[in-house]
Amino acid sequence: MSDIESYRANPLLKRCGVQIEFTQEQIEEYLKCSQDPIYFIENYVKIIHVDRGVIPFKLYDFQREMIRTVDANRRVVGRIGRQSGKSQTTIAYILWVSLFKDTQNIVILANKGSLARDLLDRYQRSYENLPLWLQQGVVIWNKGNIELENGSKVSAAATSSSAVRGGSYTHVVLDEFAHVHNNLAEEFFTSVYPVISSGEKTKITIISTPNGMNLFYKLFTDAKAKRNDYACVDVHWTEVPGRDQKWKEDFIRNTSERQFAQEIECSFLGSTNTLISGEKLATLAYKEPVGKMQDMIIFEQPVKELYDDDTGRIINKDHLYAMTVDISEGKNLDYSAFNIYDVSGMPYRQVARYRNNNIPPMLYPTILKSCAEYYNNAYVLIELNNNPQVADLLVEDLGYENVLRVFTGNKKPQTLSMKGGKGVTPGVKMTPLVKRQGCSTLKTLVENDKLIINDFETISELTTFVQEGPSYKAEEGCNDDLAMTFVIFGWLASQKLFKDIVDHDLRKQLQLEEFDYVEEESLPVIAPPNPDINYFIEDDAVWVEGNNPGLDPYKKLFDDSFRF
C-alpha cells in the first residue's frame, strides 16, 4: 500500500476513504466473517505468543463457549484463572464487533490504567495483522482511543467512578474487576450501570480472577444462583490445554497452595491473616434482604408476642434484640453503621444492618431510636470514641431507655453496668483491651457457629479485616465499619451482665458441647460398666455427678467452672 493510502505512513493500516476492489472469494469470506465471530477469529486474528511470536489465534473450547455467551447476552460475568487467554479472547471479540457492526462505542476498563492500555495495544496488534480488505479505514489511532471509518470507537481507561460518566457506550468491558478496591468498585457500578441499562442492546462483560468476597464475588455467585440477570462463565483450570495434575504440582512447588487456589483454581479466598479464618469465611452464606426501613437493611423481621385467637395461648414470645453502633463524621468518609442481633437464644443472628457515610451525627440518634424501637426496644451499645454526642442525644434528648452503660472508673477494665453515677458512660470506649476482647469473642462466636451473619457487606468486610501488629483493621482501600460493630458485639457478648440479660453463657455452652463430644467419642473405650454421667448447672458452675476413674479424661478439658 502506498503512503497515500495508508494511515500516517503505517503500511499495516488503511486510512479513511481508501477504496478496495474485492475479489469474489474476498466477498464470500467477508460475509462469513461478519456472521460468525468464531470463524473470523480462528481464520484471521493473530496474537503475540511469548515463545513463538505472531501466531494465528486458535481458540480453546472454553474460549469458543465464552465468545458465544458474550455474543448472546447483554450481561456476562466470568470467573477465569490467570494466564488462560481470557483477556485476549475478549479483545478478539471486540475486534470483530468494531469491524462488522457500525457506530459501536466500546470501552475497556481495567483495575489499572496501564493494564487497560495493554489490552488496547493487543487490539491494535491484531488489527494491524488483518488483511487490508477486512479493515475499516482508520480515523483516530493512539494509545487510548481508536475510531474507525464505520463510526465504531474503542477506548481504554482505568476503572474509576468517573470513567464512563456522561458517555454513551454500547459495550463496557471490565477486566480483572475483582482487583478494584471495594469502595471504588461500588462507586463505579453506581455510575456505570445507568449507562448500560439506558439501551436495549447495550452490553457489560465482567471477566476476572477472584480476589476475596467483594462485589465481583456477589455478582458471580448471584449469577450462578440465578439471582440476577447475568449469564455466567465459569472455567475450571483443567479446561486450559496443558494444565493437568503434574502442572498443578509444579505450580504449587514453585509458588504456594494459596496462590494456586486463588489465581488458578479461582477460589474466593479472603486476605491472609484475617480475624476469622479463611476456611470459615469461605463457608459463610449471605441472605437476600426481606425489607428496608430508613436505609436499614432487614434480613429478619422482629418477632413479637403472638397469641392464638382460639385458645388464648402464646404462640411466640417477644424476642430479645441488641444493637451495636459505630459512628463516623458524616462527611462521605467512613460510615456510620450499626447491626442488630437476635439474642433470644443461640446461635445469635444478625437480623438487620445500617451503613451510611452521609448521615450527620446530629440526625443519627433519631435513626437509632426508631430502628431500636422497631426491634422490641433493643438494647443499644454505642462506641463513644468518635462522637459521644450521639449517645447523649439518644439518652437525654430522645429519652431512649435501653442504652447500655459502661463503668470506666478506678483504672479498671470497662465493664457493662446497669447503674448510673460517677465513672459510668452511655457507651463503650474502643480501647486496645476492649478491641482485643471483642475480636477474641467474635472469632469464637463465628468460627463455632454461635453467630450467624446474614449480610453480604459484613462478610465482605470481614474478608479484609486483617491483623496489623497486635490488632486488627481494614486493609488499605477497604472499610471496617460493619466489622467493628461486630467487634463491639463480641465485647458485649463477653460481659457477665449481658449473659445475665440473655440468660445464657457462651463459654459454658461450648464446654458442654465439647463434653458431649468427648463422651460420645471416648467413653466407649474407657468407660466402666455403667458409663452414664449426669451433669447440671448451678451457681455459675457445671456439676458432674459420680466419682469413678471414667471421669478423669474430662477433668483436663474444663476450667474451674466445672465441679466434680
N, C-alpha and C positions, 0 to 999 in steps of 0.2 A: 504494500500500500504506500502511496506517495505521501509526503509530508502534508500536502494539501488535504488529503482525505483522512489522515489520522488525527487523533486528538492530541494537541500540543506536542507534535512530533513523536508521539509514542506509537510505534508501528503495530502494537498489540491492541490498540483501541480505535474504534471507529468514531469519528466526530459526528456531530449532529448534522443532518441534511444530506449525508452521503447515500447515493442510491446504489444498490447492488442487484445485479441481474441473477435471479435464481435459476438453477437447473431443475428439471422435473424431479430428480432424486432429492434435491435440497428442499423442494416444496413439500414432498411427502414426509421427509424427515422432520421438517419444521412443524408440520401438523401433528405427527406422532409425539414430538416433544411437548407441544403446547397442551396436549390432552393427558399426558401421563408424567408426573414429576419423577417417578422412579426410572422410567425409560430414559428421560433426559439426563438424570444424574449419572446413571451407570454407563451411558454411551458418550457423554460429552463433558462431564465435570471432572476436573483434575485437582488433586490435592498435593500438598508437600509432605512427603514421608520423611521421618527423621533419619532413616538409613538409606532410602532409595531415591530421594529427591522427588521430582514431579512424577506422579503416577495417576492412572485412572482411579476414580473413586468407585470401588466395588463394594456395594452395601452388604452388611451382615443381615441376617433375618430380622433381628430386633430393630435394626435401623429402618428397614422397609416398613415394618409394622408401625414404628414411630412416625414415619412420614405419612402413612395412611391415616393415623389417628389425628395428627395436626391438621391435615387437609380436610378431614371430615367434621371437625369440631371447632367451635368458636373458642372454647376454654379448655386448655390442656395443662395438667401438672404432671411432671415426670420425676421419678426418683431413679437416678442412674449413677453408677460409680465413676470414679476418676479414670481418665485415660482410656475411655471406651469409645470415643468418637461421637459423643452426644452433641457437642457444640458444632463440630464440622457437619454433622447431619442437619442440624437446624439451619446452618448457613447455606448449605446446598439447597434446601427447600426455599429459603428466602430468595436465593438467586433465581430459582425457577419462577417464583411469584412475580418478582420485579420485571422479568423479561417478558412474560406471556400474559400478564394482566396489567391493563393501563391504570394510570393515576393511583397507584398504591403508595401509601405513606407508611413506611416500616421503620421502627426504632428498635435498636439493640441496646439493652441496658445490662450492665454487669455490676458486681459489687465494687469494682474498681474501674476508674476511667481507662487505665492502661489495658485492662483485660477487654473492655468494650472496643477499644481501638484495634486491639489484636484481632478480634472477631471480624471487624470490618475489613481489616487487612486480608484475612482469609477469603472474604467475599471478593475483594479486588483481585487477588492472585488467581482465583478460579475463573473470574470474569475474563481476565487477560488471556487465559488459556483456551477460551472458547473460539471456534471458528468465526470469522468476521460476519458471515451471513446469519449467524444466530444472535449476534449482538444488536442491541439498540444503540443509537448514537448517543455519545456522552455529552451532557450539558455541564455538569459540575463533577469534579473528581478530586477529593482531597482526603485527609486523614480522618475527618469527622463526618463528611457528608458526600453523598453521591446522588446525582439526579440524571435520569435517562430521558431520551427523546420521547418516550411514550408517556411521560408525566410521572413515572414512578420515582420515588425517593427512598433512600436508605440512609439512616444516620445512626450514630453510636454515642453513648454517654454513660457516665456513672449513674447508678441508681440513686436518686435523691427525691425529696418531696416535691421539688420544682422541675424535675427532669422532663415531664411531658405536660405540665400545667399550661393550659392555653392552646395546646396543639390539637390537631385533628388527625389521629392515626388510625390506619386500617389494621395494623398488626403490631402489638407490643410484645417483644421477646425479652424475658427476664432470665439471664444466665447466672447460675450459682446464687440464686435468690436467698437460699438458706444462710449464706455468709454475710448478708446485710444485717447490720445491728438491729435489734428488735424495735427500738423506738423509730428508727428511720424507715424500717420496713412497713410499720403500721402507718406512719405519716405518708409514705409513698403510695400505699394502697388506697388510702383515703382520697388522694388526688388523682390516681390513675384510673380507678375503676369507673368513675363517671365518663371518662374518655372512651373506654371500651364499651360501656353499656349504651352510649349515645347512638350507635348504629345497629343495624340488623345483621350485618355480616362481619363486623369488626372482631378481631381475634386477640387473645392473650395466651402466650405459651410460656410456661414456667418450668425450667429444667434445672435440676440441681442435685448435688450430693447433699446428704443431711448434715446438719450442724446443730444438734440439740433439738429440744422441743419448742420450736418457735412458730412464727406464722406459716412458714413453709410446711412444717410438720402438721399443723392444723389443716391447711388446705389439702395436703396429700391424704391424711387419714380420713378426712371428711369425704374426699373423692372416692377412696376405697370403700367407705361405708355407704356411699351414695347419699350423703347428707348435703351435698352441694351439686352444682351443675357442671363440674369439671370432669372431663374424660381423664382417665388415669393411665399413665405409662409407668410400669414397674419392671425394671430389667434386673434379673439375677446375674451375678458376676460370672457364672458359668456359661451364660449366653454369648459372651465375648470369646470368639475363637482363640485358642491357645491358652486359655485360663482353666486349669484343672487342679487337682489336689496337689500335685507337685509344685505347680506355680504358686499356689497359696502358701505352701510350706516355705518356699524360697522367699516369698514376700515377707512373711512373718519373721523368718530368721534374720532378715536384714532390716526390719523396721520394728514392729511390735504387733501384738494381737489387737490392741485397741485401734491402731491405725488401720489395720485390715478391716476391722469391724465397721469403722466409720467411713473410710474412704472407698473401700471396695465392696464390702458386704452391705453398705448403706444402712447400718443400724442407727436409730435415732438416739445416740448417746448424748448425755449431758456433758458439762465440763468436767474436768478432773478435779478431785479434792472438794466435791460438793458436800454440804452438810448431810443431806440424805444420800445414801449410797446410790451409785449409778444403776445397780441392779434393781433396786426398789423403784427408782424414778421411772425406769423403763416399763414397769408394770402398772403405773398409775393411769387410771382411765377417767377422763372428764365426762361430765353430763351436759346435755343441752339445757339452757335455762328454761324455766317454765313461766317466767314473768319478769316484770320490771316495775320499780317504784322509785321515783325521784332519782333516777340513774343507778339505783341499787339493783344489781342482777340477782334474781331469785332462782334458786335451784330446788328448794323445798318450801312450800307454804307453811306458815306456822300451824302447829297442831293445838287446837283449843279444846276446852272441855265440851264434851258432846254427850247428850243423853238419848236414850231410846224412848221415843214418844209413847210407845205402848206400855212398856214395863217401868219406865222411870229410872232404869239402871244406867249407870255411867258407862258409856262405850269407850270414850277417850278422856283422859285427864289432861289438863294443861301441861304442855311440855315446857321445860326449863331451857332458857337460851342465854348465851353470853356473847358480848360484842367486845372486840379488841380494836383499838383505834390508833392510827398513825396520822400525824398532822404535817402538812407542808405549808409553804408561804402563799400558795395560790397564785404563782407567777409563771405558769407554764414550765416549771422546772420539775422538781419531784412531785409526787402525787400525794394528796390526802387520801387515805384509804382506811377501810375497816372491813372486818369479816365478822359474820355472825355464825355461831355454832349451836347445834342442838346438844346440850349436855345432860339431857334427861337420863341417859344411860350410855354404856359403852357398846360399840365404839362411838366416840364423839363424831359429829358430822358437820361439815361446812354446809350451811343452808343458804347463805347469801353473801355477796361481797359488793364493795363500792370502791371505785377508784376514779379520782378527778384531779387534774392539775390546774383547774381554773377557779375552783371554789374558794372565795375569800374566807379567812379564818373567822370573820365575824358572822358569816352565814352558815358555817359548818355545824355549829351546835343545833340549829333548827333541824337540819337533815338528820343528825344523830338522834335527836329526841323522837322524831316521827318514825324513824326506822326501828329504833329500840322498842317503842310502844307497840308497833305492829307485831313484833315478835314477843308478845306477852310480857312487856316491860322488862326486856332483857337486862341482865347485869352488864354494866359498861366499865371497861378498864381502858383508860386513856394514857398514852405515853406523853409525858409532860415536857420533854427536853426542848422541843422547838417552840411551842406556844402554849404556856399554861393558861392563857386567857380563854381558850376553848372550853376547858374543864370548868373554869369559874363561871362562864356564861351558862353552861349547861346546868350547873347546880344552882347557882344563885339567881340568875335572871329567868331561866326557864323552869326552874323548880323540879328537875328530874331527880327522883329519889334514889334510883338503883345504880348510882355511880359508885364504883368500888373505891375505897380509900386505902392508902398505904402509909404505914408508920415508918418514918425515916430518922428518928432521933437517936441520941446517945451513941452515935458511931456504930450502930449495929446494922446488920443487913436489913434491907427493906422487907417488910412483911405485910401481908394483907390484913386490914383492920376493919372492924365494924364500928369502931368508935371514932369520934372526932377529937379535937383538942390539939395540944401542942405537939408538933412533930408529925402530924397527920395531914396528908395532902390528897386531893381528889384525883389520884392517878399515880403512875409509877415513873420514876426517872430511869432512863436506859443507861445504867452504869455497866462497866465491864462485868461485874458479878451477875447482875440481872440478865445480861445478854448471854453469859456463859450458862447460867441455869436454864434459861429459856431455850437455848439451842440444844442443850443436852436432853431436856424433856421432850422437845419437839421431835428430835431424832428417834427417841424411844417410842413415842406415840405413833409416828408414821410407819416406822420400819416394823412395828409389831401389830399393824392394822388396828390401832386403837383410835386413830383419827382419819376419817375418810375425807379426802379432798375432791370436790366436785368441779372446781373451776379450772379451765384451761390456762388462764393468765397466771393463776397462782402456781400451777405445776410448772409453767414455763419459767417463772422467776426462780423457783427452787432449783431448776437445772443450771442456773448461772449464779447461784448463791454459794460462793466458794470461800475456802479458807485463805485468809491473809494474815500471816503471823499467828497470834493466839486466838484470833477472832474470825468472824465470817462477814462477808459483804458481797454486793453485786459485782460481777465482772465489769470492767470498763465498757461503757456504752450500754449497760443494762440497768434495769431498775430492781429494787428490792423492797418496795413499799408494802406490797402484799405479803411478801416473805417475812417482813419484820412484824406485821400484825400476828403472824403465826408464832414468831419467837415470843412476842408478848403473851400469847395464849399458852405457850409452853411454860413460861414462868408462872402464869396464873394457875395452871393445872398442877404445879408442884407445891402450891401453898396449902397448908393444913386447913385453913379456914375455907378455901374453895372446896376441898374434899368434904368438909362438913356440910357445906351448902348443897352439893350434888349427891352427898351420901354414898360415895364410893372412893376407893383408894387404888390408884393405878398400880403402885408397886405391889400391893397385896394381891391384886388380881393376876398380875403377871407371874408372881411367885406360885400362886395356886395352880395356874395353868401348867407351870413347869413341874409342880408336884404331881399333877395328874399324868403328865407325860412320862415322868420317871417311873411312876407307879405302874403304868401300862407296859413300858419297855423293859424295865429292870427287875421288877418284883418277881415274875415267874421263875427267874433264875436263882434268887437268893431268899425267897420268902419261906417262912415257916409253914407248917401245915395249915394254919388258919391265918391267911395273909390280909384280911380286911383291916383297913386302917381308917378310923374315923377322925375327922378334924372339924373344928368350929372356930368362929371368930368372936373374941370377947375382949373388951378393954384394949382396943388397938393392937391385939396380938392374935396370931393363929395358934390355937392349942391343938395338939395331936394326942389322941388317947392311946394308951398302950405303952408297954415297956418291954421291948424284946430286941434282939440283935437285928431283926428285919428293918428297924427304923434307922439304923446307923447310916446307910447311904444317903438318907435325906438330910441329915443334920448339917452336913457341909454345904448344902445348897443354899441355905437360908441364913438371914441375919438374926439379930436379937428380937425381931418382931415375931418369931416363932417360939413357942414354948412346948417342950416335950415332957 
